[in-house]
């Protein structure tokens, strides 16, 4: 896949998350996007390298928290520091995307932007690039907001959902829209993370898709929706826009962030937008949102052992052990367990409950004396 021959195409890589779902390996000081789940680099490095397949490197921006910019530099030492946007504090995705859009508008008022998380896994990179390249063209043609959806293969409670109107399809014609991996649909509604019964209904209906968190739009179109749905935030970003590139840039951003209330892009913008489309993605996507998901995709973690070096399993089945080198682990008479050991913290849970790790992390956050382990 060649780069899009268009200087007006930008990418924003969001790298501000904490990644508590993969505790204790992922922590506040070193969250998931800065970990080595791949041969050849951290997740953020692989994300940047992937999107560089269609976007010029000088047009790729990374937005991250103040506490993580050194980790960005460690992962991408040759990345242009001027393309790293620092958030003073985390104010959720609507604010993050608004700030990145403000920087892009300053550089190119005619830009089309691809927004994507830094910590997701894509197994079929060629198909991913084909999908987002098509999305760029459609964003210019349709002048609406485009989100990339993933057709679900199971009832999943960890993802938000997108409901589409199957009878309204733009750009492709196919008797079975679910089989067309680059079809465009009109979005009917967005749904928050469901309970298991609702997720089952979504799966059976075939018009609900997982929300991948990948968006494509023209800066004018997303700015219009901010002005309409989040006018206060839009005005705050206008104030920042005036100081980008000046000595006051950092201080103005810090001042504005001191009063901004967190809001997600789904709730703040996408659910209220007038013209929203979903581009169907079929490129082997996962957000690696649980240890069970890590196991399912078969990632080879450094220091991970499953019935291998320094691990003895007696009368044990389907036990996943991730530990530091130089430590022996023995399991006896246990099945379907996940064991993740780090120098200062240990996780033991059943595979089917690995999605509840973030709940345990929240309990630790409220418990006096445990903050240092987060």
C-alpha positions in Angstrom: 0.0 0.0 0.0 1.5 3.3 -1.0 1.2 6.5 0.9 -1.8 8.7 0.0 -0.4 11.3 -2.5 -2.0 14.2 -0.5 -0.1 16.6 1.8 -3.4 17.4 3.4 -3.8 14.1 5.1 -2.8 13.9 8.8 -2.9 11.3 11.5 -3.4 11.7 15.3 -2.1 8.9 17.5 -3.8 9.1 21.0 -1.3 7.9 23.6 -2.7 9.2 26.9 -4.5 6.2 28.3 -3.5 4.4 31.5 -4.2 0.8 30.5 -5.3 -0.5 33.8 -7.0 -3.5 32.2 -3.5 -5.1 31.8 -2.4 -4.5 35.3 0.1 -5.2 36.8 2.2 -5.1 33.6 0.6 -1.9 32.5 0.8 0.9 35.1 0.3 4.7 35.2 4.1 5.2 34.9 4.3 2.8 31.9 0.9 2.1 30.3 0.1 -0.4 27.7 1.0 1.7 24.7 4.6 1.8 25.8 5.0 -1.9 26.4 6.7 -4.5 24.1 3.9 -6.8 22.9 5.5 -7.2 19.5 8.9 -8.1 18.0 10.5 -4.9 17.0 8.9 -2.2 19.2 6.3 -0.9 21.6 2.7 -0.7 20.7 2.9 3.0 20.0 5.9 2.5 17.7 4.0 -0.2 15.7 1.0 2.1 15.5 3.1 5.0 14.1 4.9 2.7 11.7 1.5 1.3 10.5 -0.2 4.6 9.8 3.0 5.9 8.1 2.1 3.4 5.4 -0.5 6.0 4.2 0.4 9.3 5.9 3.6 11.2 5.5 5.7 11.0 8.7 5.8 14.8 9.0 2.0 14.8 9.2 1.7 12.3 12.0 1.0 13.8 15.4 1.1 12.1 18.8 -0.9 13.4 21.7 0.0 12.2 25.2 0.1 13.2 28.8 2.8 15.3 30.4 4.0 12.3 32.4 4.5 10.1 29.3 6.3 12.3 26.8 9.7 10.7 27.7 8.2 7.3 27.0 7.1 8.5 23.6 10.7 9.6 23.0 12.1 6.3 24.2 9.8 4.4 21.9 10.3 6.8 18.9 13.7 8.5 19.4 13.7 9.8 15.8 10.2 11.2 15.9 9.9 15.0 15.5 9.4 16.6 18.9 7.3 19.4 17.3 4.7 16.7 16.4 4.2 15.6 20.0 1.3 17.4 21.7 1.4 17.4 25.5 -1.8 17.4 27.6 -1.2 18.8 31.1 -3.9 16.4 32.5 -6.1 13.8 30.9 -9.5 15.2 30.0 -10.9 12.2 28.0 -11.1 11.7 24.3 -13.3 14.7 23.2 -10.8 17.1 24.7 -7.8 15.2 23.4 -9.1 15.2 19.9 -10.1 18.8 20.1 -6.6 19.9 21.0 -5.0 17.8 18.3 -7.5 19.2 15.8 -6.6 22.7 16.9 -2.9 22.1 16.1 -3.7 20.6 12.7 -6.0 23.5 11.8 -3.2 25.8 12.6 -1.0 24.0 10.1 -3.5 23.1 7.4 -7.1 24.3 7.4 -7.9 21.9 4.6 -6.7 18.8 6.4 -8.4 15.4 6.6 -7.4 13.6 9.8 -7.2 10.0 10.8 -7.5 9.6 14.6 -6.5 6.3 16.1 -5.5 4.9 19.5 -1.8 4.0 20.2 -2.5 0.7 21.9 -4.6 -1.4 19.6 -3.5 -4.4 17.6 -4.0 -4.8 13.9 -3.2 -8.3 12.4 -3.9 -7.4 8.7 -2.0 -4.1 8.2 -2.5 -4.1 4.4 -6.3 -4.2 4.8 -6.2 -1.6 7.6 -4.3 0.8 5.3 -6.7 0.1 2.5 -9.6 0.8 4.8 -8.4 4.2 6.1 -7.2 5.3 2.7 -10.8 4.7 1.4 -12.1 6.6 4.5 -10.0 9.6 3.6 -11.6 9.8 0.2 -15.0 9.3 1.6 -14.5 12.0 4.2 -13.8 14.5 1.5 -16.8 13.3 -0.6 -19.4 13.0 2.1 -18.3 15.8 4.4 -19.4 13.9 7.5 -17.8 12.2 10.4 -16.6 8.6 9.8 -16.0 6.0 12.4 -14.5 2.6 11.7 -16.6 -0.3 13.0 -15.7 -4.0 13.5 -18.3 -6.7 12.8 -18.6 -8.6 16.1 -18.0 -12.4 16.2 -19.1 -12.8 19.8 -21.2 -11.0 22.5 -18.6 -8.6 24.0 -19.3 -6.3 27.0 -16.0 -4.4 26.9 -16.7 -2.4 23.7 -19.0 0.4 22.8 -21.2 -0.4 19.8 -22.4 1.4 16.6 -25.8 0.7 15.1 -26.0 1.2 11.4 -28.8 1.4 8.9 -28.1 -1.7 6.7 -30.4 -0.5 3.9 -28.4 2.7 3.5 -24.9 2.0 2.2 -22.7 4.5 0.5 -19.8 3.8 -1.8 -20.2 0.0 -2.3 -23.1 -2.3 -3.3 -23.3 -5.8 -1.8 -26.2 -8.1 -1.1 -24.6 -9.0 2.3 -23.1 -5.8 3.8 -21.4 -7.7 6.5 -19.2 -9.4 3.9 -18.0 -6.2 2.4 -15.0 -5.1 4.5 -14.9 -1.5 3.1 -18.5 -0.7 2.8 -19.8 2.6 4.2 -23.1 2.8 6.2 -25.1 5.6 7.8 -24.9 5.5 11.6 -28.2 5.2 13.4 -27.0 5.4 17.0 -24.2 4.6 19.4 -24.5 2.3 22.4 -22.4 2.2 25.5 -20.8 -1.0 26.7 -23.7 -3.4 27.2 -24.4 -6.2 29.7 -24.1 -9.7 28.3 -27.8 -10.1 27.5 -27.8 -6.9 25.5 -24.5 -7.9 23.8 -26.2 -11.1 22.7 -29.1 -9.1 21.2 -26.6 -6.9 19.4 -24.8 -9.9 17.9 -28.0 -11.5 16.7 -29.3 -8.3 15.1 -26.3 -8.0 12.8 -26.7 -4.2 12.6 -24.5 -3.5 15.6 -20.7 -3.2 15.2 -17.9 -2.7 17.7 -16.6 0.8 17.9 -12.8 0.6 17.1 -12.0 4.1 18.2 -10.7 5.0 14.8 -12.1 8.2 13.2 -11.7 10.0 9.9 -12.9 13.5 9.1 -12.1 16.9 7.5 -11.1 19.4 10.2 -13.9 21.7 9.1 -16.5 19.0 9.7 -15.3 18.0 13.2 -14.8 21.6 14.2 -18.4 22.3 13.1 -19.7 19.6 15.4 -17.6 20.8 18.3 -19.0 24.3 17.8 -22.6 22.9 17.8 -22.4 20.2 20.5 -19.6 21.4 22.8 -19.5 25.2 22.3 -17.5 26.0 25.5 -14.8 23.5 24.5 -14.7 24.9 21.0 -14.2 28.4 22.4 -11.4 27.1 24.7 -9.7 25.6 21.7 -10.1 28.8 19.7 -8.2 30.6 22.5 -5.4 28.0 22.3 -5.3 28.3 18.5 -4.2 31.9 18.8 -1.1 31.0 20.9 0.1 27.9 19.1 3.8 28.4 18.1 4.3 31.3 20.6 6.1 31.4 24.0 2.7 31.3 25.7 1.5 28.1 24.1 2.2 25.8 27.0 0.9 28.1 29.7 -2.3 28.8 27.8 -3.0 25.1 27.3 -2.4 24.5 31.0 -4.8 27.3 32.0 -7.5 26.0 29.7 -7.1 22.4 30.9 -7.5 23.6 34.5 -11.2 24.2 34.0 -12.2 21.7 31.2 -14.5 18.9 32.3 -13.7 15.5 30.9 -16.0 14.2 28.1 -15.7 11.3 25.7 -15.8 11.8 21.9 -18.6 9.3 21.6 -20.9 11.1 24.1 -19.8 14.6 23.5 -19.7 14.6 19.7 -20.5 11.4 17.8 -23.9 10.7 19.4 -25.1 14.2 18.6 -23.5 14.8 15.2 -25.8 15.4 12.3 -24.0 13.4 9.6 -22.1 10.3 10.8 -21.0 7.2 8.8 -19.4 3.9 9.7 -16.7 2.4 7.5 -16.6 -1.4 7.9 -13.3 -2.7 9.1 -12.1 -6.3 8.6 -8.4 -6.2 9.5 -8.0 -8.4 12.5 -8.6 -5.8 15.2 -8.4 -6.0 19.0 -7.9 -3.4 21.7 -6.0 -5.9 23.9 -8.4 -4.9 26.6 -7.9 -8.0 28.9 -5.3 -10.6 29.6 -7.6 -13.2 28.1 -7.6 -11.2 24.8 -3.8 -11.1 24.9 -3.8 -14.9 25.2 -6.3 -15.4 22.4 -4.3 -13.4 19.9 -1.2 -15.4 20.9 1.2 -12.5 21.5 4.7 -13.5 22.4 5.5 -11.3 25.4 9.0 -10.9 26.5 9.3 -12.8 29.8 6.1 -14.7 29.2 6.1 -18.4 29.8 3.3 -20.9 29.3 4.3 -24.3 30.4 7.8 -23.4 29.3 11.1 -22.2 30.7 11.2 -22.0 34.5 7.5 -23.0 34.7 6.4 -26.4 35.9 2.7 -27.3 35.6 1.5 -30.5 37.4 -2.1 -31.6 36.7 -2.8 -28.1 35.4 -4.5 -27.1 32.2 -4.7 -23.8 30.3 -2.7 -21.8 32.7 -1.0 -18.7 31.4 2.1 -17.5 33.3 3.8 -14.2 32.6 6.8 -13.6 34.9 10.2 -12.1 35.0 13.2 -14.2 33.9 15.0 -15.8 36.8 11.9 -16.8 38.8 10.5 -20.4 38.9 6.8 -20.9 39.0 5.0 -24.2 39.8 1.3 -24.8 39.4 -0.5 -27.9 40.8 -4.0 -28.9 40.2 -5.3 -25.6 38.7 -7.0 -24.9 35.4 -7.9 -21.8 33.4 -5.8 -19.4 35.3 -3.8 -16.2 34.4 -0.8 -15.5 36.5 1.1 -12.2 35.9 4.0 -11.6 38.1 6.1 -8.4 38.3 8.8 -7.4 40.9 6.2 -5.6 43.1 2.8 -7.0 42.2 1.1 -10.3 41.4 -2.2 -11.0 39.6 -3.9 -14.3 39.8 -7.4 -14.7 38.2 -9.5 -17.0 36.2 -9.4 -16.4 32.4 -13.1 -15.7 32.1 -12.8 -12.9 34.8 -9.7 -11.2 33.4 -12.0 -8.4 32.1 -12.5 -7.4 35.8 -8.9 -6.4 36.4 -9.8 -2.8 36.0 -12.4 -3.1 38.8 -9.7 -4.5 41.1 -7.4 -1.6 40.1 -10.2 0.8 41.1 -10.5 -0.9 44.5 -6.8 -0.5 45.0 -7.0 3.1 44.1 -9.5 3.6 47.0 -7.5 1.6 49.4 -5.0 3.5 51.5 -1.4 2.5 50.9 -1.9 0.8 47.5 -1.7 3.9 45.2 2.0 3.2 44.6 1.2 -0.1 43.0 -0.9 1.5 40.3 
